[in-house]
Amino acid sequence: MPLHKRWSEEVIPAEQRPSWPILLREQHGIVTRAQLRAYGHSAADIVANLEAGRWQRVLPRVYATFTGDLPREAKIHSALRYGGGYAVLSHRTAAEKWLLLPVVEGPVEITVPYSSSAISQPLLVKVHRSRALRHSAADTWPPRTRLTDTIVDLAVSQPTAREALNVVVDLVSRSKVPVHAMKECVELRPPFRFRAEILRGLDLVAGGLMSALEVEFKERVEELHGLPSGDRQTPIEVDGKTLWEDVTYDSHGAEVTVRLDGRATHAMAAVAFRDRRRDNAAELADRARLVYGWQDVRNSPCQVAAEVRTVLLREGWVPTARRGNCPRCS
């Protein structure tokens, strides 16, 4: 029987329970009062171990069978055990488990049914509630929300619609989850906030945009300044491998590449080497190229647009009658 069963240990017949060492290993030394009683520990025994300093109380009715600081995995299982048999990791913590986001210290986020008595505990666990938990939970250990639901939950939890859109673009492109699967999730479990922006973010990903910075460039630089809409994720051959350029304008008569450097991974040695090879390949092909980051696009979109326009014109782009409507330039 899987350890992330949806009922308490005390109601499982003894012959079907995992052994005590297996239980401790799978839950990283974390147990509930009900589990302790089910495995033969009396109330007096629990108190004695706590008073002797062999165990420690972590959350209401949840204990660590060791002393000292709790590792991250022990905190995760403490939150799950506190949330009850149906609790699952969600939001930021689920995203960490899906390898969408780096692990950061902070409260573990879980989602529980509305009938659960669990409430958020400062510094330790943040509790969310859902009526559709049975449909959004993945069959994983430790239990967590499905990848699609995790991304939707993170988008809904953002403070603004714009940040919700950026989360969708970044995480969907990073996870490689199919856009149709994301749209099915939104349709089956409509988010109560930012639904339009979430769907718009999915459309942008379907159109080739791969990051929030690419969205900013498209809207703040191209659209507001009357520039042509470049082609996204254009394949190029470098050293026998296919790499991808963020924005190119060959279809508009100008051999121009714009590279958008907006992710922390660009500081990694392997990525830096790849980018140098792309730069060298562009130079050898006599291609014009421009590189911009978050600060450029966010703080100086008009200057970026002016530079792109200058290079496009130099390389053969013929402007159309469409003009920009940037409020900064007006």
C-alpha positions in Angstrom: 0.0 0.0 0.0 1.5 3.4 -0.9 2.6 5.5 2.0 0.8 8.6 0.8 -2.5 6.8 1.5 -5.6 9.0 2.0 -6.5 7.8 5.5 -4.9 7.6 8.9 -2.4 4.9 9.9 -4.6 4.0 12.9 -7.4 2.6 10.7 -5.1 0.4 8.6 -4.9 -3.2 9.7 -1.5 -3.8 11.3 -0.5 -6.4 8.7 -0.9 -3.8 5.9 1.2 -1.1 7.5 4.8 -0.5 6.5 7.4 -1.4 9.1 8.4 1.4 11.6 11.8 1.9 10.0 10.3 2.2 6.5 7.7 4.7 7.7 10.4 6.8 9.3 12.6 6.7 6.2 9.8 7.6 3.8 8.6 10.4 6.1 12.1 11.6 6.9 11.7 11.0 10.6 8.4 12.8 10.9 5.4 11.1 12.5 1.9 12.1 13.7 0.4 11.4 17.1 -2.0 9.0 15.4 0.8 7.1 13.7 2.7 6.9 17.0 -0.3 5.4 18.8 -0.9 3.0 15.9 2.6 1.7 16.2 2.3 1.1 19.9 3.5 4.3 21.5 1.4 5.4 24.5 0.6 8.9 25.4 3.0 8.6 28.3 5.7 7.3 26.0 5.3 10.2 23.7 5.6 12.7 26.5 8.7 10.9 27.9 10.5 11.1 24.6 9.7 14.8 24.2 10.8 15.6 27.8 14.0 13.6 27.4 14.9 15.6 24.2 14.9 12.5 22.0 12.0 13.8 19.9 10.7 17.3 19.2 7.3 18.8 18.5 7.2 20.4 15.1 3.5 21.3 14.5 0.3 20.4 16.3 0.2 16.6 16.6 3.3 16.3 14.5 6.7 15.3 15.8 10.3 14.7 14.7 11.9 11.6 16.0 15.2 13.4 16.2 16.6 16.7 17.6 18.2 19.7 16.0 17.3 21.6 12.9 14.9 20.1 10.4 16.2 19.5 6.9 14.0 20.8 4.1 12.5 17.3 3.4 11.6 16.9 7.1 9.8 20.3 6.9 7.9 19.1 3.8 6.7 15.9 5.5 5.8 17.8 8.7 3.5 20.1 6.7 2.0 17.2 4.8 1.3 15.2 8.0 -0.1 18.3 9.7 -2.4 18.9 6.7 -3.9 15.4 7.0 -4.3 12.4 4.8 -5.5 14.4 1.7 -2.9 17.2 1.9 -0.6 17.7 -1.1 2.3 20.1 -1.8 1.2 23.0 -3.9 2.2 26.4 -5.3 5.9 27.3 -4.8 6.7 24.0 -3.0 5.1 21.9 -5.7 7.0 23.9 -8.3 10.2 23.1 -6.5 9.5 19.4 -6.6 8.6 19.6 -10.3 12.0 21.4 -10.8 10.4 24.5 -12.1 11.8 26.8 -9.5 14.9 26.6 -7.3 14.5 25.5 -3.7 14.3 28.4 -1.2 13.8 28.4 2.5 10.5 29.4 3.8 7.0 28.0 4.7 6.0 24.8 2.9 2.9 25.4 0.9 0.2 22.7 0.9 -3.4 22.5 -0.3 -6.0 20.7 1.8 -9.8 20.0 1.4 -12.1 22.7 2.7 -13.2 20.3 5.4 -9.6 20.1 6.9 -9.0 21.8 10.2 -5.4 22.8 9.2 -4.5 26.5 9.2 -1.3 28.3 8.3 1.4 28.2 10.9 3.9 31.1 10.8 7.3 30.3 9.3 6.4 26.6 8.9 3.5 26.0 6.6 1.1 28.0 4.4 -2.2 26.3 3.9 -4.4 26.7 0.8 -7.9 25.1 0.4 -9.5 23.6 -2.7 -12.8 21.9 -3.5 -11.2 20.1 -6.5 -8.2 18.6 -4.8 -9.1 15.0 -5.8 -8.8 16.1 -9.5 -5.6 18.2 -9.2 -3.4 15.9 -7.1 -0.7 13.9 -8.9 0.2 10.3 -7.9 3.7 11.1 -6.7 5.6 10.8 -3.5 5.6 13.1 -1.7 2.1 14.0 -3.0 1.7 17.3 -4.9 -0.5 19.0 -7.3 -0.2 18.1 -11.0 2.3 20.1 -13.1 -0.5 21.9 -14.9 -2.4 22.8 -11.7 0.8 23.9 -10.0 1.5 26.5 -12.8 -2.1 27.7 -12.7 -2.0 28.0 -8.9 1.2 30.0 -9.0 -0.2 32.3 -11.6 -3.4 32.9 -9.6 -1.4 33.7 -6.5 0.5 36.5 -8.2 -0.3 40.1 -7.0 -1.0 41.4 -10.5 -2.4 40.2 -13.8 0.8 41.1 -15.6 2.9 38.9 -13.2 0.4 36.1 -13.6 1.0 36.2 -17.4 4.7 36.3 -17.0 4.6 33.2 -14.7 2.6 31.3 -17.2 5.0 32.1 -20.1 8.1 31.4 -18.1 7.0 28.1 -16.4 5.1 26.6 -19.3 8.1 27.1 -21.7 10.5 25.9 -19.0 8.5 22.8 -18.2 7.7 21.9 -21.8 4.2 21.0 -20.7 1.9 21.0 -23.8 -0.1 24.2 -24.2 -3.2 22.1 -24.9 -2.8 20.4 -21.6 -2.6 23.7 -19.8 -5.7 25.0 -21.6 -7.6 21.8 -20.6 -6.6 22.4 -17.0 -7.9 26.0 -17.1 -11.1 24.8 -18.8 -11.8 22.0 -16.3 -10.8 24.0 -13.2 -11.3 27.7 -14.1 -9.1 29.9 -12.0 -10.9 32.5 -9.9 -8.4 35.3 -10.7 -6.5 36.3 -13.9 -8.2 33.8 -16.2 -7.9 36.0 -19.2 -4.2 36.7 -18.6 -3.4 33.1 -18.1 -5.1 32.1 -21.4 -3.3 35.0 -23.1 0.0 33.8 -21.7 -0.7 30.3 -23.1 -1.4 31.9 -26.5 1.9 33.7 -26.4 3.7 30.5 -25.7 1.9 28.8 -28.5 3.1 31.6 -30.7 6.7 31.0 -29.9 7.5 33.2 -26.9 9.6 31.5 -24.3 10.1 33.9 -21.4 8.6 37.0 -19.7 11.3 39.1 -21.2 10.2 38.1 -24.7 6.7 39.2 -23.9 8.0 42.5 -22.6 10.1 43.0 -25.8 7.1 42.1 -28.1 4.7 44.5 -26.3 6.9 47.4 -25.1 9.4 47.5 -28.0 7.8 46.1 -31.1 4.1 46.8 -30.7 4.2 50.2 -29.0 6.8 51.5 -31.4 5.4 50.3 -34.7 8.2 47.8 -35.3 7.6 44.6 -37.3 6.8 41.5 -35.3 9.9 39.3 -35.5 10.0 35.6 -35.9 10.4 33.8 -32.6 12.7 30.8 -31.8 14.4 30.7 -35.2 16.6 27.6 -35.6 20.3 28.1 -36.6 23.0 25.6 -37.1 26.1 26.0 -34.9 28.9 23.3 -34.8 26.5 20.8 -36.2 23.8 21.5 -33.5 20.5 23.3 -33.8 20.3 26.3 -31.6 17.5 28.9 -31.4 17.5 32.6 -31.7 15.0 34.7 -29.7 13.9 37.1 -32.4 14.9 37.4 -36.1 13.6 39.7 -38.8 14.7 37.9 -42.0 11.0 37.6 -43.1 10.8 41.4 -43.1 13.8 41.8 -45.4 16.5 42.5 -42.7 19.0 39.9 -41.5 18.9 41.0 -37.9 19.0 39.0 -34.7 17.8 40.2 -31.3 18.9 38.1 -28.4 17.1 38.6 -25.0 19.3 37.7 -22.1 16.9 37.5 -19.1 17.4 34.3 -17.2 19.8 33.5 -14.4 21.0 30.4 -16.3 22.7 32.6 -18.8 25.5 32.9 -16.1 26.2 29.2 -16.3 29.4 28.3 -18.1 27.8 25.9 -20.6 25.2 28.5 -21.6 27.8 31.3 -21.8 29.8 29.1 -24.1 26.8 28.4 -26.3 26.0 32.1 -26.5 29.6 32.9 -27.6 29.3 30.3 -30.3 26.1 31.8 -31.5 27.7 35.3 -31.5 30.6 34.0 -33.5 28.3 32.2 -36.0 26.3 35.4 -36.5 29.5 37.3 -37.1 30.8 34.8 -39.6 27.4 34.9 -41.4 27.6 38.8 -41.5 24.4 39.1 -39.5 23.6 42.2 -37.4 22.7 41.3 -33.8 21.6 43.2 -30.7 21.4 41.9 -27.1 19.1 43.2 -24.4 18.3 42.3 -20.8 15.6 43.0 -18.3 16.8 46.5 -17.4 17.0 47.6 -21.0 13.5 46.5 -22.0 11.8 47.4 -18.7 13.5 50.8 -18.1 14.4 52.0 -21.6 12.0 50.5 -24.2 12.1 53.6 -26.3 15.8 53.6 -26.6 15.8 49.8 -27.4 13.1 50.4 -30.1 15.2 53.3 -31.6 18.3 51.0 -31.8 16.3 48.1 -33.3 14.7 50.5 -35.9 18.1 51.9 -36.9 19.6 48.5 -37.5 16.5 47.2 -39.3 16.5 50.2 -41.6 20.2 49.8 -42.3 19.8 46.2 -43.1 16.9 46.7 -45.6 13.6 46.8 -43.7 11.0 49.0 -45.4 8.6 50.5 -42.9 4.9 50.2 -43.4 2.3 52.9 -42.7 1.8 51.5 -39.2 3.1 53.9 -36.5 3.7 53.3 -32.8 1.6 54.7 -30.0 4.1 54.6 -27.2 3.0 57.2 -24.5 6.6 57.9 -23.6 7.5 58.9 -27.2 4.3 60.9 -27.9 
